[in-house]
Amino acid sequence: MASLNKVMLIGNAGKDAELRYLANGTAQAQFSLAVNRNYRGPDGEWKEETEWFNIVAWRDLAERLSQNVTKGKQVYVEGRLQTRTWDDDQGTKHYRTEVIANSVLLLGAREPGAAGASNWGDGEASFSGRGAGPRGANSGRQGGSGGPAGGDVDVDDLPFE
């Protein structure tokens, strides 16, 4: 039976991407993403609500994002949802749902002197990684045409066998 776990978001970074390294040397970056939705309420007035997402990137993608994703920057993120659970010291179960990013496109105008700015075209920068996660192989690509939806299709990316 086929299944699919894919998320596509456009929003603004709520904080600078934070880079850390696991004990085995694997790079991980995290940042929050605010996505706004405008709608007309029952009273006919326009309202706006903001949904916050936790974004996680691994390996080369994490290192590139930590240099380029800053608070307020508009980004397109493509990835998958993953929920982690753990018990704290008091035995309380906690849940955290994250978007594991496999492709990120920086939107908006290029900042003068920004890291990687020479790879930006028309005010955008694209970063992607393969096998996003602590155990997957990552043959990250930078740049490219067609944005995150463009490029070659890998058999491993298909949601069915």
C-alpha positions in Angstrom: 0.0 0.0 0.0 1.3 3.4 -0.9 1.9 6.2 1.6 3.2 9.7 1.6 4.6 12.0 4.2 5.4 15.4 2.6 5.2 18.9 3.9 5.7 22.2 2.0 5.7 25.5 3.9 6.5 29.1 3.2 7.0 31.4 6.2 9.4 33.5 8.2 12.2 32.1 10.5 11.3 32.8 14.1 15.0 32.7 15.1 18.4 32.1 13.6 19.1 28.5 12.7 21.1 26.9 15.6 23.8 24.4 14.7 25.0 21.6 17.0 26.9 18.4 16.5 25.9 15.1 17.9 28.5 12.9 19.7 29.1 11.0 16.4 29.9 14.3 14.6 26.7 14.6 12.7 25.6 18.2 12.2 22.0 19.2 13.1 20.4 22.6 12.7 17.0 23.7 14.1 14.9 26.8 13.7 11.2 27.8 14.1 9.1 28.8 11.2 6.0 31.1 11.4 3.4 30.5 8.7 0.5 33.0 8.5 -3.0 32.3 7.3 -5.6 35.0 6.5 -9.3 34.2 6.6 -12.6 35.9 7.0 -14.2 35.4 10.4 -17.9 34.8 11.1 -18.3 38.5 11.6 -17.0 39.2 8.1 -13.8 40.8 9.3 -10.4 39.6 8.1 -8.3 37.8 10.7 -4.8 36.4 10.7 -3.5 33.4 12.6 0.1 32.2 12.9 1.1 28.5 13.1 4.6 27.7 14.3 6.6 24.8 13.0 9.9 23.3 14.4 12.3 22.7 11.5 15.2 20.3 11.7 18.0 19.7 9.1 20.9 17.3 9.1 24.5 17.1 7.8 25.6 19.4 5.0 22.1 21.0 4.8 22.3 21.8 8.5 25.6 23.5 8.1 24.5 25.6 5.1 21.2 26.7 6.8 23.0 27.7 10.0 25.0 30.2 7.9 22.0 31.6 6.0 18.7 31.3 7.9 18.3 34.3 10.2 15.3 35.6 12.2 12.7 37.1 9.9 14.0 35.6 6.7 11.3 34.2 4.4 12.0 30.6 3.5 10.3 27.7 1.6 10.8 24.4 3.4 10.1 21.0 2.0 10.3 17.9 4.1 8.4 15.3 6.1 6.7 15.2 9.5 8.2 13.3 12.4 7.0 13.1 16.0 9.4 12.3 18.8 8.4 11.2 22.3 10.3 11.1 25.5 9.7 10.8 29.3 11.1 13.5 31.6 12.6 12.9 35.0 9.1 12.9 36.6 7.9 10.3 34.2 5.7 12.7 32.2 5.5 11.8 28.5 6.3 14.6 26.0 5.7 14.9 22.3 7.4 17.1 19.7 6.4 17.2 16.0 9.1 18.4 13.7 9.5 19.0 10.0 12.6 17.1 8.9 13.8 19.4 6.0 15.2 17.9 2.8 15.1 21.1 0.8 15.1 24.8 1.7 14.7 27.8 -0.6 15.6 31.2 0.8 13.2 33.8 -0.6 13.4 37.5 -0.9 16.2 39.9 -1.7 19.8 38.9 -1.3 21.7 40.6 1.5 25.0 42.2 0.6 27.9 40.1 1.8 25.7 37.2 2.9 27.4 33.8 3.1 26.8 31.9 -0.1 25.5 35.0 -1.8 27.5 34.2 -5.0 25.3 31.1 -5.4 22.0 33.1 -5.3 20.1 33.9 -8.4 17.3 36.5 -8.6 17.3 36.9 -4.8 16.9 33.2 -4.0 19.1 30.4 -2.7 18.3 26.7 -2.7 19.7 24.1 -0.4 18.8 20.4 -0.3 20.0 17.2 1.2 19.4 13.5 0.7 18.5 11.0 3.4 17.7 13.8 5.9 18.2 12.3 9.4 20.9 11.1 11.7 21.4 7.8 9.8 20.7 8.7 6.2 23.3 9.5 3.6 23.4 13.1 2.6 24.6 14.1 -0.8 23.5 17.7 -0.5 23.1 20.0 -3.5 23.3 23.7 -3.6 21.8 25.9 -6.2 20.1 24.3 -9.2 17.2 25.5 -11.3 13.5 25.0 -10.8 13.6 25.5 -7.0 12.8 22.7 -4.6 10.2 21.0 -6.8 12.6 20.8 -9.8 15.5 18.5 -10.5 15.9 14.8 -10.9 13.6 12.2 -9.4 15.3 9.6 -7.4 13.6 6.1 -7.0 14.2 6.4 -3.2 12.0 9.5 -3.2 8.9 7.7 -4.5 6.3 6.8 -1.9 5.8 3.3 -3.3 7.9 0.3 -4.4 
